Amino acid sequence: MEARDENAQSWAYQYSHHLVTRYTDRTGRGISLEWDGVHSEARAIREYADDGSLDVRLTRDENIDLTYVTDAYGRTKEYYFDEKGYNYRIVYPDHKEEWFEFDEDKRLTSHVHPDGSEDRFAYDERGNMVWHERRDGSEVAFAYDEQDNLVEITDPLGEKWLRAYDDKGQLIEETDPLGHKTKYAYNQQGLPVAVTDAKGGAKKISYRPDGLLESYTDCSGSVTQWQYDERGRSVLIIDAMGSATRYQYGDNGGLRAIVSPDGRATQLERDAESRLLKITDPLGRSTHYDYDKAGRLQSRTDANGHALAYRYDTLGRADRPAQRKPPPLSV
């Protein structure tokens, strides 16, 4: 089975019965899944990338709602769930633990971190968070209007930050503890069209009928403009000095070239997932990028042949890049 994007690039899916067993990105790189059966309640028990990395195995306890998650190094985390499926406890491979407590409406009231520090939370009768005691013991309080809009924040120093809204629930004013106000205005579509700072400086924003940004005017009156193609991609940006930068796109939809105001172009080559494969500057100097089977950057080679190689462990974590020198010139 395939799913195609607007550029005719496709993702692929493989199934056994009704269960997906492998899926790939648009360059054919894939993730495989294994299941504990083929019945309607089958659950995934393993996931891994094509190169064998990112291997994760899941085992469920038969007696309690507990799932063991084992990584590629054989290290296991334990996830405990309550009767409603909420995770309330995690035990890490080093035996440190993380705990979560909820009220009767399943709102988080306590989060105990592996280092023993704790976040605590309280809520009003409508479910809005009104108090947060942070891990360092500092407290933040929140207040709301009748429409549940956040109107006041009291920070750990006791300073108040105020907010006001219009009848549509749109933020129209913010006031800092010193009384400085920032004001906002919107168009009929709810998009911001003006921001006025505490000194009276105004920034203005305009849009096309389809909602795409058309122009931005800063406090000095300087204007930046945007133009787009039929797919809504930016093809031209004209800055406040009147200089125009153009953008061109390839058949796979990715950015292909950036043409500066002086007409010089930077060329880009990308794969179907928009991973950068090659970039060529206006002087014709190219840098190449290669990727491994899992889609991670594997090497970068500049125009002089100097290369950086990137390595990853089986969990997909990057190691320190290794520099490779270009081969010597033959005489």
N, C-alpha and C positions, 0 to 999 in steps of 0.2 A: 504494500500500500504506500502511496506517495501523497504528499501535500505540496503543491507548487505555489511559489510566491508570484508577484506581479512581473518578475523578470524571468519567469520560467525555470527558476532554480528550485530544486526539490529536496524535501526531507523524506526519509524512508522509514517505514515501520514494518517490523516483522512480528507475526503473531503465532501462538500455539493455542488452538481453540479460541477463546475470547481474550487471551492474555498477551500483552505486548512483551516480547522477549528481546527485542533489539530495536533501537532507534538511532538514526544518524542525523548529523547536521547536513548542510547543503554542500559539503565537500566530501561526504562519505565517511567521516569520522563518527564512530558510534559508541554507544553505551549498551551493555547487555544486562538482562535481568533474568533471575531464576526464581521460581515459585515453589511453594510447598505442595502443589497439586494443580489440578485443572478444574476443580469444582467452583461453584459460584462465589464461595467465600475464601478462595485462595489468596494467600498473602505472599508478598515478595520476601525472599530470604537472602538474596545476594544481588549486588550491583557492581559492575566493573567496566573500565574503559577498554578499548581495543588493545592497548599495549599492556594490559594487566594491572595498570595503576588504578588508584581510586577504588580499590576493592573494599567493599563493605558487606558484612554478613550480619543478618538479623536472626535471632532465636527468641521465641516466645516461651515464657514459663507456663506450664500447664495448670498451675494451681492459683496463681495470682496474676493481676494485670501488670506484668513486668516484661520488658523487652531488653535483651542483651544486644548491643551493637558492637561488633568487633571489626577493627580496622585492619589494614594490610599487614601491620606488624604484630597482629595478634593481641592488641590491647583492647580491652572491653570496657564499655560504659554500660551502666544499668539505668534504665528509665522506668520509673514507677508511675502508674496512672490510677486515678480514682474511678469510682463507678460511673462517672459521666465522661470519662476519657481525658480529663485534665492531668497533665504531667505535674506531679507534686514533689518529686525527688529524683535527683541524678547522683549516682555514685561513679566517681571517676577512677581510672586505673590506679592512681596513687592513693585511693581510698578517701580522698577528700569528697565532700558532699555539698550539694546545692539543693535548697528547699524552697518550695512555693506554697503559700497559704492563700486561700480564697474565702470570701464570705458566701452567704447562702445564695447570692445571685452570681456566683463565680467571678467576682471581681477580685483582682489580685490585691491582697492586703499586706503581704509580707514576702520579701525575697531575700533569703539568706544565701550569701555568696560563699564559694569554696574557702575563702580566707576568713570566714566567720563574720564579716561585716554584713549589715542588713539595711535594706530599703523597706520603708513602711508607707502605706497609703491609706487614705480615708476618702469616702465618697458621700455626696448628698443623696437625698431620696430619689433623685432622678438619674443617678448613676454618674454624675460628674465628679471627677477627682477634685477634692477641695484641699487636700493636704498631702505633702510628700516629705517624709523625713529621709534624708539621703544617707549614704553609707558613712559619711564623715560626721554625722550627727546634726548637720545643718537642716533647716526646715524651709519649705516654700509653701505658701498658701495661695489658693485660687478661689475667685468668686465669679458668679455667672448671673446673667439677667434671666428674665422669664422665658426667653427663647433658647436658653442654654448656650448663649454666646459668652465666651470668656471675656470679662470686663475688667478684672483686676488681678494682678499678680503681686504678691508680697514676697520679696526676695529674702535670703537669709539675714540681711542687714536691717530688715524692717522697712526697706524702701518700697514704694508702691509704683507699679507700672500700670497705666490705665488704657483701656481700649473702648471705643464707641463704634456703633454699627447703625446702618440705615435700616429701613423696614424690610429690606430684602436679606438682611443678615450679612451684608458686605461691610468689611472693616473700613471706616471712614476717618478715624482719628486715633492716633497713639500719643500718649503723654508720658514722658519719662519722669523720674523722681524730682527733677529740677524744674518741671513745668513746661519743658520744651515739647512742642506739638508737631507731629507730622500728619498731614491730611491726604486723603486719597479720594479720587473721583473715578466713576465707572461709566461705560456706555450701556446701551440697552441690552447688550449681550452679557453684561457682567464682567467685561474685561477692563482692567485699569487703564485710564487714559490720562491721568494727571497725578503727580505726587508733589506736594508742597512741603518743604522742610521748615524747620523752626525759624530760619532766617528769611522766609518768604520766597526762597528760590523754588522755581517750578520746573518740573520735568514733564514733558508731554509725550504721549504715545498714541499713534494712530494705527488702524488696522484695515485690511481689505475686508470686503463683505464676508469672505470665508473665514475670517478670524486670524489670518496670518499677519504678522507684524509688518507694517508698511513703512513707518518712520518713527524716529525717536529724536526729540528735541531736548537738549540738556539745559541747565540753568542759564547758560550764556546765550542761548538761542541757536547754537550750532545744531545742524540737522544731519542725521544719518538715515539713509533710505535703503530699502530692500526690494528686490524683484525676484519672482519665482517662475518656475516652469509649470506645466500643466499638472504635474504630480506634487506640487507644493514644495519643491526643493529650491533652495536659494541659488540663484544663478548670477546675481549681480548685487553688490553692496557698494553704495556711493557714500563716502565719508563726508565729514563736515567741510573738508577742503575741496570737495568735488572730485576727488580721486576715486576711480572705479576699479573694483576687484571682481573678476568673473570666475565662476565655478562651472566646470563641465563634468558630466557623469558618464560612466560606461554602461555597457549593455546589461551588466548585472546590478545596476542601480547604485554602485559605489562611486564615490568621488574619484574622478579620473585626472583632473588638472585644475590647478589654481593659477589664473593669469593675473599678474600684478598690474597696477596702473601703467607701468612702463612697457607693457606688452610681453614681458618675459614670463615664461610658464614653468611651473613645477609639475612634473608628471607623476602620477601614482598608479600602481597596479595593485589590485586587491583580488582575493578569492571570493567565492560566493557568500562567505560569512563576513565579508568586509575586513578580513585580516590583511594587513599591509604586506605585500610581497616585494615591492620595489618602489623606491622613490628616487626620482631623477631631478636634480636641481636645474636652474636655468643655464648653468654652464655645462650641462651634460654629464655631471658626476652622479653616479648611481650608488645607492645603498640597498642591499638585498636582505630579505628576511626569510628564514625557513622555520617550519613548524613541525612538531612531532606528531605521532599518531593520535594523540589526545587533543591536538590543536593548540598546544602551548609553544611559545616562542623557543626555538631550538638554537638558532644562530643569527647573528647580524654581521654582515660583511660590508665594509665601506668601500669607497671607490679606489682606495689604495691597497685593497686586499686584506686589510686588518680585520680580524673577526673576533667576535665575542661569542662564546658558546654557553648555553644555558642548560643546566641539568636540574632534574627534579627527583625527589624521592618517590616512593610508591604511594605516598599520600598526596602527591601533586604539589608539594611545597618546593619552592625554588631554592637551589643552592647558590653559592657565590659564583658569579660568571667567571669563566676561564677565558683568558685572552689568547688568541692564536695569531701568530705572525704570518704574513704572506710568504709564499715560497720564494726562494732566492731566484734572481734572474739568471737564466742560462747565458753563458758566454759563447 
